[in-house]
Amino acid sequence: MSSSVITNDERQKIRRVLLTDYLDDDEYAIIETLVDHVSRGLVKFVE
């Protein structure tokens, strides 16, 4: 993710990590920040 847009492919990668892998504290903090930015409209998902 290099901009304020997340592609469908990037979204699927995030989903796979969240469903299958263990997140350490730093990774979890990154995901929390991402969710916060999405909820504020700072990041958009595109098809």
Biopython code that builds the backbone (N, CA, C, O; Angstrom):
import numpy as np
from Bio.PDB.StructureBuilder import StructureBuilder

atoms = [
    (1, "MET", "N", (0.852, -1.171, 0.000)),
    (1, "MET", "CA", (0.000, 0.000, 0.000)),
    (1, "MET", "C", (0.895, 1.229, 0.000)),
    (1, "MET", "O", (1.577, 1.525, 0.981)),
    (2, "SER", "N", (0.875, 1.922, -1.101)),
    (2, "SER", "CA", (1.776, 3.064, -1.224)),
    (2, "SER", "C", (1.043, 4.389, -1.338)),
    (2, "SER", "O", (1.674, 5.433, -1.509)),
    (3, "SER", "N", (-0.265, 4.363, -1.246)),
    (3, "SER", "CA", (-1.037, 5.600, -1.348)),
    (3, "SER", "C", (-2.245, 5.494, -0.437)),
    (3, "SER", "O", (-2.302, 4.629, 0.437)),
    (4, "SER", "N", (-3.201, 6.371, -0.643)),
    (4, "SER", "CA", (-4.409, 6.320, 0.182)),
    (4, "SER", "C", (-5.475, 5.439, -0.452)),
    (4, "SER", "O", (-6.654, 5.542, -0.115)),
    (5, "VAL", "N", (-5.061, 4.572, -1.369)),
    (5, "VAL", "CA", (-5.977, 3.658, -2.044)),
    (5, "VAL", "C", (-5.490, 2.232, -1.832)),
    (5, "VAL", "O", (-4.298, 1.946, -1.947)),
    (6, "ILE", "N", (-6.430, 1.338, -1.519)),
    (6, "ILE", "CA", (-6.107, -0.074, -1.359)),
    (6, "ILE", "C", (-6.822, -0.837, -2.464)),
    (6, "ILE", "O", (-8.042, -0.752, -2.598)),
    (7, "THR", "N", (-6.065, -1.575, -3.243)),
    (7, "THR", "CA", (-6.652, -2.354, -4.330)),
    (7, "THR", "C", (-7.290, -3.626, -3.782)),
    (7, "THR", "O", (-7.066, -4.001, -2.631)),
    (8, "ASN", "N", (-8.076, -4.275, -4.613)),
    (8, "ASN", "CA", (-8.714, -5.518, -4.216)),
    (8, "ASN", "C", (-7.661, -6.570, -3.862)),
    (8, "ASN", "O", (-7.842, -7.324, -2.906)),
    (9, "ASP", "N", (-6.569, -6.627, -4.617)),
    (9, "ASP", "CA", (-5.494, -7.576, -4.336)),
    (9, "ASP", "C", (-4.878, -7.312, -2.961)),
    (9, "ASP", "O", (-4.645, -8.249, -2.198)),
    (10, "GLU", "N", (-4.617, -6.065, -2.645)),
    (10, "GLU", "CA", (-4.062, -5.711, -1.330)),
    (10, "GLU", "C", (-5.057, -6.045, -0.222)),
    (10, "GLU", "O", (-4.668, -6.508, 0.850)),
    (11, "ARG", "N", (-6.325, -5.811, -0.481)),
    (11, "ARG", "CA", (-7.369, -6.120, 0.493)),
    (11, "ARG", "C", (-7.389, -7.618, 0.798)),
    (11, "ARG", "O", (-7.516, -8.022, 1.955)),
    (12, "GLN", "N", (-7.265, -8.433, -0.242)),
    (12, "GLN", "CA", (-7.250, -9.882, -0.056)),
    (12, "GLN", "C", (-6.019, -10.325, 0.736)),
    (12, "GLN", "O", (-6.114, -11.232, 1.563)),
    (13, "LYS", "N", (-4.878, -9.702, 0.496)),
    (13, "LYS", "CA", (-3.664, -10.029, 1.250)),
    (13, "LYS", "C", (-3.837, -9.695, 2.728)),
    (13, "LYS", "O", (-3.447, -10.475, 3.597)),
    (14, "ILE", "N", (-4.422, -8.537, 3.009)),
    (14, "ILE", "CA", (-4.683, -8.145, 4.402)),
    (14, "ILE", "C", (-5.619, -9.153, 5.049)),
    (14, "ILE", "O", (-5.394, -9.582, 6.181)),
    (15, "ARG", "N", (-6.660, -9.527, 4.334)),
    (15, "ARG", "CA", (-7.629, -10.491, 4.851)),
    (15, "ARG", "C", (-6.954, -11.824, 5.179)),
    (15, "ARG", "O", (-7.196, -12.400, 6.240)),
    (16, "ARG", "N", (-6.101, -12.316, 4.264)),
    (16, "ARG", "CA", (-5.400, -13.583, 4.498)),
    (16, "ARG", "C", (-4.540, -13.518, 5.753)),
    (16, "ARG", "O", (-4.532, -14.456, 6.549)),
    (17, "VAL", "N", (-3.823, -12.429, 5.932)),
    (17, "VAL", "CA", (-2.968, -12.280, 7.115)),
    (17, "VAL", "C", (-3.815, -12.290, 8.379)),
    (17, "VAL", "O", (-3.478, -12.959, 9.355)),
    (18, "LEU", "N", (-4.907, -11.552, 8.356)),
    (18, "LEU", "CA", (-5.748, -11.470, 9.549)),
    (18, "LEU", "C", (-6.391, -12.810, 9.886)),
    (18, "LEU", "O", (-6.599, -13.117, 11.060)),
    (19, "LEU", "N", (-6.709, -13.609, 8.873)),
    (19, "LEU", "CA", (-7.390, -14.878, 9.116)),
    (19, "LEU", "C", (-6.441, -16.040, 9.398)),
    (19, "LEU", "O", (-6.844, -17.025, 10.017)),
    (20, "THR", "N", (-5.193, -15.943, 8.955)),
    (20, "THR", "CA", (-4.330, -17.122, 9.048)),
    (20, "THR", "C", (-3.055, -16.933, 9.853)),
    (20, "THR", "O", (-2.508, -17.917, 10.351)),
    (21, "ASP", "N", (-2.577, -15.752, 9.997)),
    (21, "ASP", "CA", (-1.277, -15.540, 10.633)),
    (21, "ASP", "C", (-1.414, -14.851, 11.982)),
    (21, "ASP", "O", (-2.388, -14.147, 12.251)),
    (22, "TYR", "N", (-0.418, -15.074, 12.813)),
    (22, "TYR", "CA", (-0.333, -14.386, 14.095)),
    (22, "TYR", "C", (0.262, -13.002, 13.868)),
    (22, "TYR", "O", (1.249, -12.856, 13.147)),
    (23, "LEU", "N", (-0.333, -11.996, 14.480)),
    (23, "LEU", "CA", (0.187, -10.632, 14.376)),
    (23, "LEU", "C", (0.921, -10.270, 15.659)),
    (23, "LEU", "O", (0.397, -10.462, 16.757)),
    (24, "ASP", "N", (2.134, -9.746, 15.518)),
    (24, "ASP", "CA", (2.820, -9.252, 16.707)),
    (24, "ASP", "C", (2.261, -7.865, 17.048)),
    (24, "ASP", "O", (1.405, -7.348, 16.330)),
    (25, "ASP", "N", (2.733, -7.275, 18.118)),
    (25, "ASP", "CA", (2.183, -5.997, 18.581)),
    (25, "ASP", "C", (2.323, -4.887, 17.545)),
    (25, "ASP", "O", (1.404, -4.087, 17.368)),
    (26, "ASP", "N", (3.461, -4.832, 16.859)),
    (26, "ASP", "CA", (3.669, -3.793, 15.842)),
    (26, "ASP", "C", (2.722, -3.969, 14.660)),
    (26, "ASP", "O", (2.142, -2.999, 14.172)),
    (27, "GLU", "N", (2.567, -5.206, 14.204)),
    (27, "GLU", "CA", (1.662, -5.473, 13.083)),
    (27, "GLU", "C", (0.216, -5.165, 13.466)),
    (27, "GLU", "O", (-0.542, -4.611, 12.669)),
    (28, "TYR", "N", (-0.154, -5.526, 14.684)),
    (28, "TYR", "CA", (-1.505, -5.241, 15.159)),
    (28, "TYR", "C", (-1.753, -3.734, 15.195)),
    (28, "TYR", "O", (-2.836, -3.275, 14.831)),
    (29, "ALA", "N", (-0.764, -2.969, 15.629)),
    (29, "ALA", "CA", (-0.892, -1.509, 15.673)),
    (29, "ALA", "C", (-1.063, -0.935, 14.268)),
    (29, "ALA", "O", (-1.830, 0.007, 14.069)),
    (30, "ILE", "N", (-0.349, -1.501, 13.295)),
    (30, "ILE", "CA", (-0.494, -1.049, 11.910)),
    (30, "ILE", "C", (-1.914, -1.305, 11.412)),
    (30, "ILE", "O", (-2.510, -0.443, 10.767)),
    (31, "ILE", "N", (-2.453, -2.478, 11.705)),
    (31, "ILE", "CA", (-3.820, -2.805, 11.284)),
    (31, "ILE", "C", (-4.814, -1.869, 11.962)),
    (31, "ILE", "O", (-5.751, -1.399, 11.316)),
    (32, "GLU", "N", (-4.629, -1.589, 13.253)),
    (32, "GLU", "CA", (-5.518, -0.650, 13.950)),
    (32, "GLU", "C", (-5.483, 0.730, 13.296)),
    (32, "GLU", "O", (-6.523, 1.367, 13.132)),
    (33, "THR", "N", (-4.298, 1.189, 12.924)),
    (33, "THR", "CA", (-4.160, 2.484, 12.257)),
    (33, "THR", "C", (-4.851, 2.458, 10.906)),
    (33, "THR", "O", (-5.540, 3.411, 10.544)),
    (34, "LEU", "N", (-4.675, 1.383, 10.160)),
    (34, "LEU", "CA", (-5.330, 1.251, 8.860)),
    (34, "LEU", "C", (-6.847, 1.315, 9.004)),
    (34, "LEU", "O", (-7.513, 2.032, 8.257)),
    (35, "VAL", "N", (-7.390, 0.577, 9.954)),
    (35, "VAL", "CA", (-8.837, 0.583, 10.178)),
    (35, "VAL", "C", (-9.309, 1.981, 10.563)),
    (35, "VAL", "O", (-10.354, 2.431, 10.092)),
    (36, "ASP", "N", (-8.562, 2.662, 11.400)),
    (36, "ASP", "CA", (-8.909, 4.026, 11.793)),
    (36, "ASP", "C", (-8.929, 4.947, 10.577)),
    (36, "ASP", "O", (-9.853, 5.746, 10.418)),
    (37, "HIS", "N", (-7.923, 4.840, 9.727)),
    (37, "HIS", "CA", (-7.853, 5.700, 8.541)),
    (37, "HIS", "C", (-8.983, 5.400, 7.565)),
    (37, "HIS", "O", (-9.531, 6.314, 6.948)),
    (38, "VAL", "N", (-9.333, 4.133, 7.423)),
    (38, "VAL", "CA", (-10.460, 3.771, 6.555)),
    (38, "VAL", "C", (-11.748, 4.352, 7.119)),
    (38, "VAL", "O", (-12.554, 4.907, 6.372)),
    (39, "SER", "N", (-11.952, 4.233, 8.421)),
    (39, "SER", "CA", (-13.191, 4.735, 9.022)),
    (39, "SER", "C", (-13.313, 6.251, 8.927)),
    (39, "SER", "O", (-14.422, 6.784, 8.904)),
    (40, "ARG", "N", (-12.191, 6.941, 8.873)),
    (40, "ARG", "CA", (-12.200, 8.402, 8.731)),
    (40, "ARG", "C", (-12.264, 8.847, 7.269)),
    (40, "ARG", "O", (-12.366, 10.040, 6.984)),
    (41, "GLY", "N", (-12.205, 7.895, 6.356)),
    (41, "GLY", "CA", (-12.258, 8.222, 4.940)),
    (41, "GLY", "C", (-10.926, 8.641, 4.349)),
    (41, "GLY", "O", (-10.880, 9.181, 3.243)),
    (42, "LEU", "N", (-9.838, 8.398, 5.073)),
    (42, "LEU", "CA", (-8.514, 8.779, 4.588)),
    (42, "LEU", "C", (-7.942, 7.757, 3.612)),
    (42, "LEU", "O", (-7.042, 8.068, 2.831)),
    (43, "VAL", "N", (-8.470, 6.535, 3.661)),
    (43, "VAL", "CA", (-8.049, 5.462, 2.763)),
    (43, "VAL", "C", (-9.305, 4.914, 2.106)),
    (43, "VAL", "O", (-10.335, 4.752, 2.760)),
    (44, "LYS", "N", (-9.216, 4.629, 0.817)),
    (44, "LYS", "CA", (-10.364, 4.092, 0.088)),
    (44, "LYS", "C", (-10.000, 2.757, -0.537)),
    (44, "LYS", "O", (-8.871, 2.539, -0.977)),
    (45, "PHE", "N", (-10.987, 1.868, -0.564)),
    (45, "PHE", "CA", (-10.842, 0.597, -1.255)),
    (45, "PHE", "C", (-11.348, 0.766, -2.673)),
    (45, "PHE", "O", (-12.403, 1.363, -2.889)),
    (46, "VAL", "N", (-10.611, 0.251, -3.638)),
    (46, "VAL", "CA", (-11.023, 0.313, -5.040)),
    (46, "VAL", "C", (-11.024, -1.093, -5.618)),
    (46, "VAL", "O", (-10.292, -1.969, -5.156)),
    (47, "GLU", "N", (-11.843, -1.295, -6.621)),
    (47, "GLU", "CA", (-11.915, -2.589, -7.319)),
    (47, "GLU", "C", (-10.856, -2.661, -8.373)),
    (47, "GLU", "O", (-10.749, -3.668, -9.072)),
]
sb = StructureBuilder()
sb.init_structure("model")
sb.init_model(0)
sb.init_chain("A")
sb.init_seg("    ")
for serial, (resi, resn, name, xyz) in enumerate(atoms, 1):
    if name == "N":
        sb.init_residue(resn, " ", resi, " ")
    sb.init_atom(name, np.array(xyz, "f"), 0.0, 1.0, " ", f" {name:<3s}", serial, name[0])
structure = sb.get_structure()
